[in-house]
Amino acid sequence: MASQRPEASIMPKFDKIEDLISELYRNRKLFAALFDKRINTINEDAVLSLLDDDQEKLERLTAYGLLFRSQTQITLESRLQEFFEEFMEVDETVHILYIQENLDRIKEFQSYYLKEQQAIKKDQYLLRIKKSLRSISRITLMNVKTLRNNTDETYKGESNFDIKREKLNNIRTQRDALEGVIKAVEHLLENDLFFKTAADDELLMIVHRLKVALHDSYNNLIEIQQQVIDYLNYIEKRVQVVEKVLRLKTLRDKHYLREQTNFYELAGGINHLPVKKPEPTRSKLSIADMQEKEELQIMILKIKDKLKNKHELKMNVAGEIPPDALINNESIENTVNMGGLKDLFLQNQQDLFSFMQQHQFAEEVDTIERVRLYCRLASLFESELYFTEETAIYNNMEYAMIYPTIKTANIEYQ
């Protein structure tokens, strides 16, 4: 009997995946309830009510590691909860290390693949490389979604300004770390000969889809960065206003405000700010007239169609990226005057891309930044520029020939 005690103390485990799936299915109501309330702990009595008051069943689920018990509180086991959160895409944690781990695995299996001579083993390593590439794509997109949700939830849901500022700064740090690992993956795909010359069609498709996912993620990270900066700036302004209001209240309570300042005199002279928002003018149509008069019915249908078109347009058109969003260098963001740059170009007869490559900035600007500025100018001042159907190539980059006006473009062609 003594020799059996160590074996009895070992946590049991499922030998077959079918047994695990069956156990989860039999107790699906319990796991669904615990997952919905995963932020809080549930006492043992509430859990037993979902198990038909079967204490042995509770002990079994705990022994097999599906539930975690802390005194009289029951929660989902952490691995099971993480699986549910990841699969349901409701995880609030940004898993940047997961991407780095998959990147390291790719490099490891790539080395094995290149050194292996047996075709079967080479295929096994290639299969693992493909799996890691798919994982990077999925995790990256999920992390970007989580960052965006956390940003909105923090700004709108957190009432403590100090905590809100700290959370937003942490989100900013996570965003920067995610951008760094995305660039590392892009560098591997672009510069590694293994991926540039891959003969496997499936691998080429996986790499292509991953590049698209990384590109979309990078653009989303730019928007998230701008959003976090805007939120932080707004918080600082609010904090300054609150501090001034509290200071005024202190002066008022000590009777300094009226006796030693001219605050009331100045405040009394400000009459151009309304105390409350003006009510919009409303006009009511007679229901009887709308039913009887055909011209009113036609007018209502026209208005309905216009509102529908506006709604569809609003849903389909992406929001404008801020002028400085595509520029990573902070010094360039602060020094480049997009409006002034546009005015200089309108006085020139060059195409926009050549103008940007030759323009002399106050500080050194590399080719990539000049391309980004070219894109920003074309996006911001589209109505003032003439877009031709001609394209040109510069350092393996194809760009559109854009001129200040139609007249200038015609002179150039002649």
Buried (B, 14 or more C-beta within 10 A) or exposed (E): EEEEEEEEEEEEEBEEEEEBEEBBEEBEEBBEBBBEEBEEBBEBEBBBEBBEEEEEBBEBBBEBBBBBBEEEBBBBBEEBBBEBBBEEEEBEEBBBEBBBBBBEBBEBBBEBBEEBEEEEEBEBBBEBBBBBBBBBBBBBBBBBBBBBBBBEEBBEEBEEEEEBBEBBEEBBEBBEBBBEBBEEBBEBBEEBEBBEEBEEEEBEEBBEEBBEBBEEBBBBBBBBBBBBBEBBEEBEEEEEEEEEEEEBEEBBEEEEBEEEEEBEEEEEEEEEEEEEEEEEEEEEEEEEEEEEEEEBEEEEEEEEEEEEEEEEEEEEEEEEBBBBBBBBBEEBBEEBEBEEBBEEBBEBBBBBBBBBBEBEBEEEBEEEBBBBBBBBBBEBBEEEBBEBEEEEEEEEEEBBBBBBEEEBBEEEEE
